[in-house]
Amino acid sequence: MPGPPYRHLGPLPDLTAEDLRGPVRTLLADPTARVSGCTGEPIGYESWSRASDGLYVVRGTASCEGGDRAWEMVLKQVRYRPWRPGPRDLARQIDDGGDGPADWAYWRREALVLASPFPRAAGGRFAAVRCLGIVPLPGDRLRLWLERADGTPGEAWTAGELLDTAEFLGGFHARSLRQPPPHRDWWCRPFLEQAALHERFALIERVADAETSADPAVRALFRPGTATALRALARRHADAVRTLRSLPAGLLHRDLTPRNLFRTAGGTVAIDWGQAGLGPAGEDLATLVLSSAAAADLDPAATLALGAAAAARHATGMAEQGGSCGPEEVALAFRLVAAYHFGLPVVRIADRLLARDAVSRAAAAGDPGTRRRVAVMTALVEQAQPDLRDTASP
């Protein structure tokens, strides 16, 4: 079976009034609501998760005691899908093909998270999407009924909206740290403990090759010393993991990309909790900031400035809620996750460039977007070098 990314544009599944009754009544808070039918269409998207099995908006009307009421929900289907990735697949993304409860693409995780009390207990102005029902389907599938997030999607945010969300997220983390969720075998492993990192480490020498390439466009793309800094990531990996494990751990979303966030009148709603787990707050903050910075094509200076501003707002949110984790601990986790998760993939750019013919390689190396991405990734790797030295084992 081919691997990710997965695309789902199939028609809306056949749904009966009985299928709709429970989630509609929950949505409308009316146990008497009667649903006669619905319409809907797929929400086009690309997913890197094997668990993904379709996303739809579903709408209709229901007869209630006070008259007919319109309703609209999101239907998300997840499934078990086996996959055996090769080394190149692992270097591309996080999914290692494992099917255990702690593995990245464990197909039941989102349903387990949304059915649990943990996101609600930490909720506030940063909150999980409301789950209206979970229905098992034949063939190792689940149907998740979700409230539709009514707000500005993350792809359309201003910098101010992102910084507001960083503050809301700080409050969420503070509440979770006060009462950390208990261990569950289905919490997702942290980024730094995923098998994909080792396959990316294997490509570090491609950056060394690029630094000394006969092609001047490629040489200009990779600053001398980048490979040395990347080797430090590989050499100090176990120390970095140990350091992150020593920091206060609370509930993390782990996939705070723009497409998973909506700014509402009351705060920010996060969807897609399929990679949720326990870890240090800076891990979530790094994903929030750096995913948005990449989507906005920010240069290194602007990316680092946005990270500093977001960290300050996150600290404000934590302080308002009596957070037990200091800003320096959040910043440390941010820098380490930034280097390994968002900086290390620069090895893939070098590998792809060196595999091209001379003409297309020169064009790709000269592309402004490629130059910007390499510069940002390099800055993130370099920023973590003092931390790596500090975390070294005796």
Buried (B, 14 or more C-beta within 10 A) or exposed (E): EEBBEBEBEEEBBEBEBEBBBBBBBBBBEBEEBBBEEBEBEBBEBEBBBBBBBBBBBBEBBBBBEEEEBEBBBBBBBBBBBEBEBEEEBBBBBBBBBBEEBBBBBBBBBBBBBBEBEBBEEBBBBBBBBBBBBBBEEEEEBBBBBBBBBEBBEBEEBEBEBBBBBBBBBBBBBBBBBBEBBEEBEBBBBBBBBBBBBBBBBBBBBBBBBBBEBEBEBBBEBBBEEBBEBBBBBBEBBEBBBEBBEEBBBBBBBBBBBBBBBBBEEEBBBBBBBBBBBBBBBBBBBBBBBBBBBBBBEBBBEBBBBBBEBBBBBBBBBBEEBEBBBEBEBBBBBBBBBBBBBBBBBBBBBBBBBBEBEEEEBBEBBEEEEBBBBBBBBBBBBBBBBEBBEEBEEE
